[in-house]
Amino acid sequence: MTNKEFLSYLEENFDGYAVFLEKSTDFQETKNQKRPAKSRWKEAKVQKAVNEMWKKSMQPLYDNLKREIKSGITYKWIEYIEQHEVLEGLRDSMADLSFGDVD
């Protein structure tokens, strides 16, 4: 499974994805409001930053799974994710997710 396929799988099957998007969008919008008026980002740039946050935060998980699974076959990844309750563990960490204060 490629990283892109992995992200698509999570976006379709992981209910914590919506939580991540909500929290990261709030973070980016708050950060954007603190910029000087003429330096503020347009909505598309804010959303791009949110998407980058998602990709970067899932990269370590992907790397760890890739080391464990040692296969590019999608069903083997899904099997492993289900057997080891990866989404459940990820859901627990999403509940505690905080991006901290915006300076």
matplotlib code that plots the C-alpha trace (Angstrom):
import matplotlib.pyplot as plt

x = [0.0, 1.4, 1.3, -1.4, -3.5, -3.0, -4.2, -7.2, -8.0, -7.9, -10.0, -12.7, -12.6, -11.3, -14.0, -11.3, -10.3, -13.2, -12.0, -8.5, -9.8, -11.9, -9.1, -6.5, -8.8, -9.5, -5.8, -4.9, -7.8, -6.8, -3.2, -4.4, -6.5, -3.4, -1.5, -1.6, -4.6, -2.7, -0.7, -3.7, -4.1, -7.0, -9.3, -7.7, -4.2, -5.6, -7.1, -3.8, -2.0, -4.6, -4.1, -0.3, -0.8, -2.8, -0.2, 2.7, 0.9, 0.1, 3.6, 5.1, 2.2, 2.6, 6.3, 5.8, 3.1, 5.3, 8.1, 5.7, 3.7, 6.5, 4.1, 2.7, -0.5, -3.5, -5.5, -2.6, -2.4, -6.2, -5.9, -3.1, -4.8, -8.0, -6.2, -4.0, -6.9, -4.8, -7.8, -9.0, -5.6, -5.5, -9.0, -7.9, -5.0, -7.3, -9.5, -6.5, -5.1, -4.2, -2.1, -1.3, -1.6, -1.1, 1.4]
y = [0.0, 3.3, 6.3, 7.9, 4.7, 4.6, 8.2, 7.5, 4.4, 6.4, 9.2, 6.7, 4.4, 6.4, 8.4, 10.4, 12.0, 14.4, 15.3, 15.9, 18.1, 20.1, 20.6, 21.4, 23.8, 25.7, 25.9, 27.2, 29.7, 31.0, 31.3, 33.0, 35.6, 36.6, 37.5, 41.1, 41.8, 42.0, 38.8, 36.6, 33.5, 32.8, 29.9, 27.6, 28.1, 27.4, 24.2, 23.2, 23.8, 21.5, 18.8, 19.0, 18.7, 15.5, 14.0, 14.8, 13.5, 10.2, 9.7, 8.1, 5.7, 4.7, 4.2, 2.0, -0.1, -0.4, -1.8, -4.3, -5.4, -5.8, -6.0, -3.7, -5.7, -3.6, -6.5, -7.4, -3.9, -3.8, -7.2, -6.0, -2.7, -4.6, -7.4, -4.9, -2.4, 0.4, 2.6, 2.2, 3.3, 6.2, 7.2, 7.4, 9.6, 11.9, 12.5, 14.0, 15.8, 19.4, 21.7, 24.0, 27.7, 29.8, 32.6]
z = [0.0, -1.0, 1.4, -0.9, -0.7, 3.1, 3.5, 1.3, 3.3, 6.6, 5.1, 4.1, 7.1, 10.1, 11.9, 13.7, 10.3, 10.7, 14.3, 13.0, 10.2, 12.6, 15.2, 12.6, 10.7, 13.9, 14.6, 11.2, 11.1, 14.6, 13.4, 10.2, 12.2, 14.1, 10.9, 9.8, 7.5, 4.3, 5.1, 5.9, 3.8, 1.6, 2.5, -0.1, 1.5, 4.9, 3.7, 2.0, 5.3, 7.0, 4.4, 4.9, 8.7, 8.1, 5.8, 8.1, 11.2, 9.5, 8.0, 11.1, 11.4, 7.8, 8.2, 11.3, 9.5, 6.4, 8.6, 10.3, 7.3, 4.7, 1.8, -0.7, -1.0, 0.1, 1.7, 3.9, 5.2, 5.9, 7.6, 9.8, 10.6, 11.7, 13.6, 15.6, 16.1, 14.6, 14.0, 17.6, 18.9, 16.5, 17.6, 21.2, 20.3, 18.2, 21.3, 23.1, 20.1, 20.7, 18.5, 21.4, 21.7, 18.6, 19.2]

ax = plt.figure().add_subplot(projection="3d")
ax.plot(x, y, z, "-o")
ax.set_aspect("equal")
plt.show()
